[in-house]
Structures are given as structure tokens and as C-alpha cells.
Amino acid sequence: MKFQNAFAPSEEELREWASDPDAEYPEEMSQDWDLILAEISYAPTLIKLVCEESPNRKFFLSCLYILSGDCVRAEVNNAVISKVRDSFNLIPDDAPDDVKLWQTRSDGLFNDPSLYNYNDWG
């Protein structure tokens, strides 16, 4: 699949990529495409994609973990953490357990940044 701009993919492009069992990182990107998507602006789309059954939903879940981990690792201001917490409201009641676990773990991390471990959070 070819993205119009791999550095700023649209929700439609991400949805198409998510459903492709043979999907690969865009040609323009290295292995760090997940870092491009682990931004607060993508949180609503990431949450939608991890709550849907698709071959690549785990990739998007890992982006959410990176997003939360970066809030603590990079010592961002509390406004970003607040935005991530606000995104928890987008998680439907019937969300998969691993999405709810991300929410619980992220909230715990924000409350106690000493829990941060790169191997767990990307």
C-alpha cells in the first residue's frame, strides 16, 4: 500500500493498512513508523483501530504504549498526559481486554512515573 504521506497518514489509510494481513511499513519509513504514529493527535484513530479486529491491531496497541511511555520518559508537560487521559474516554465499554489493560497501566504510570521501563513502554 502506498501512503500519500507516510509521515502524516490519514485515518482511512491507517484503516486500510490495519486490515491488510501482508502490510509492511511504508517504503519511506524505516522501522520507526510506530514513533510517527505515537502522537496524541493520532490517539483517537489508534484507539478505534485497536478496538477493531484486524491483522495489525497489535501494532496500533504498541503505538499507544509508546505514546504513554513517552509522556513519562520525555518528561512532557502535564497537558499531554491530561490529553492521553482524556483519550481514555474514547475507549468503548466492550473494548478488548488488552486495550483496557493499556488504560490501567498508563494511568498507573502517570500516577507513578518511577514505574517506567523502556522495555515495557517502548
Backbone torsions as a table, in degrees:
resi	resn	phi	psi	omega
1	MET	NA	139.7	179.9
2	LYS	-107.2	125.3	177.3
3	PHE	-89.4	143.5	175.2
4	GLN	-62.0	-42.0	175.6
5	ASN	-148.2	103.5	-176.6
6	ALA	-64.8	-19.2	179.2
7	PHE	-84.7	-9.7	178.3
8	ALA	-150.8	63.2	-177.0
9	PRO	-68.5	149.3	177.6
10	SER	-80.9	163.9	176.8
11	GLU	-60.5	-38.9	179.6
12	GLU	-63.0	-42.0	178.5
13	GLU	-65.0	-42.0	179.3
14	LEU	-65.2	-38.7	178.8
15	ARG	-64.0	-42.7	178.0
16	GLU	-63.1	-44.5	179.4
17	TRP	-62.8	-40.5	-178.6
18	ALA	-60.6	-34.6	-175.2
19	SER	-87.7	-4.0	-178.2
20	ASP	-90.9	111.3	-178.6
21	PRO	-65.9	-17.5	179.5
22	ASP	-104.7	16.7	-176.1
23	ALA	-61.8	141.9	174.8
24	GLU	-128.2	161.7	175.7
25	TYR	-55.5	148.1	177.2
26	PRO	-57.6	148.1	-178.7
27	GLU	-55.1	-35.6	-176.1
28	GLU	-71.8	-13.9	-172.2
29	MET	-108.4	154.7	171.2
30	SER	-94.0	-154.3	179.5
31	GLN	-70.9	-3.4	-173.8
32	ASP	-95.4	19.1	-179.1
33	TRP	-61.6	-32.5	178.0
34	ASP	-60.9	-31.8	178.4
35	LEU	-68.8	-32.3	176.3
36	ILE	-64.6	-40.1	-175.3
37	LEU	-83.7	-15.5	-177.9
38	ALA	-82.7	57.4	-179.5
39	GLU	-124.4	148.9	-177.1
40	ILE	-58.5	-31.8	-179.9
41	SER	-64.1	-24.9	178.7
42	TYR	-92.2	-6.8	-175.3
43	ALA	-52.7	-46.9	179.9
44	PRO	-59.6	-42.0	179.1
45	THR	-67.6	-43.8	179.4
46	LEU	-59.4	-43.1	-179.5
47	ILE	-63.9	-42.5	176.6
48	LYS	-58.3	-45.9	-174.9
49	LEU	-69.5	-33.9	179.0
50	VAL	-77.6	-17.1	178.9
51	CYS	-89.5	-4.5	177.5
52	GLU	-105.4	149.2	176.9
53	GLU	-79.8	119.3	177.5
54	SER	-155.3	159.1	-178.6
55	PRO	-62.0	-23.1	-173.6
56	ASN	-115.9	18.8	-176.8
57	ARG	-63.0	-32.0	-179.8
58	LYS	-64.9	-32.8	175.6
59	PHE	-59.7	-44.8	-178.7
60	PHE	-70.0	-32.3	174.8
61	LEU	-64.1	-40.6	178.2
62	SER	-64.1	-33.0	175.9
63	CYS	-63.3	-39.0	178.1
64	LEU	-65.2	-40.3	177.1
65	TYR	-63.1	-41.1	178.0
66	ILE	-63.0	-43.1	178.7
67	LEU	-56.4	-49.1	-179.8
68	SER	-66.0	-44.4	-179.7
69	GLY	-62.3	-39.5	179.6
70	ASP	-65.1	-28.7	177.4
71	CYS	-59.7	-35.6	-178.8
72	VAL	-90.7	-45.7	-177.6
73	ARG	-59.7	-43.7	-176.8
74	ALA	-88.1	1.2	179.9
75	GLU	49.4	50.9	178.2
76	VAL	-69.0	166.3	-179.7
77	ASN	-71.8	162.6	-176.1
78	ASN	-63.4	-19.5	179.1
79	ALA	-62.8	-38.5	179.6
80	VAL	-69.7	-43.6	176.9
81	ILE	-59.4	-41.1	178.0
82	SER	-61.4	-39.1	178.2
83	LYS	-66.9	-38.8	176.7
84	VAL	-64.3	-45.0	177.7
85	ARG	-60.8	-39.2	176.6
86	ASP	-61.0	-34.6	-179.8
87	SER	-66.9	-20.6	176.4
88	PHE	-58.2	-29.4	179.6
89	ASN	-65.6	-16.2	179.4
90	LEU	-83.4	-10.3	-178.4
91	ILE	-78.0	119.4	-179.1
92	PRO	-70.1	157.0	179.8
93	ASP	-58.4	-31.8	-177.8
94	ASP	-95.8	21.7	179.2
95	ALA	-61.9	151.4	175.9
96	PRO	-57.6	151.5	-177.4
97	ASP	-58.0	-35.6	-178.1
98	ASP	-68.7	-24.5	175.7
99	VAL	-74.2	-42.3	177.4
100	LYS	-64.8	-35.1	177.5
101	LEU	-66.0	-40.8	175.2
102	TRP	-57.2	-44.7	179.8
103	GLN	-60.4	-48.2	-178.9
104	THR	-62.4	-46.1	-179.4
105	ARG	-65.3	-40.9	179.6
106	SER	-63.3	-44.8	179.4
107	ASP	-60.6	-42.5	177.2
108	GLY	-62.7	-40.3	178.6
109	LEU	-64.4	-42.3	-180.0
110	PHE	-65.8	-33.6	178.3
111	ASN	-75.4	-28.6	-178.2
112	ASP	-141.4	82.9	-177.5
113	PRO	-57.2	-17.4	178.2
114	SER	-65.7	-13.4	177.6
115	LEU	-74.6	-10.5	-176.5
116	TYR	-64.1	130.7	173.8
117	ASN	-140.3	123.4	-175.3
118	TYR	-52.7	-40.9	-177.7
119	ASN	-63.9	-26.3	179.7
120	ASP	-89.1	-26.7	-170.1
121	TRP	-118.9	-1.5	178.4
122	GLY	82.2	NA	NA
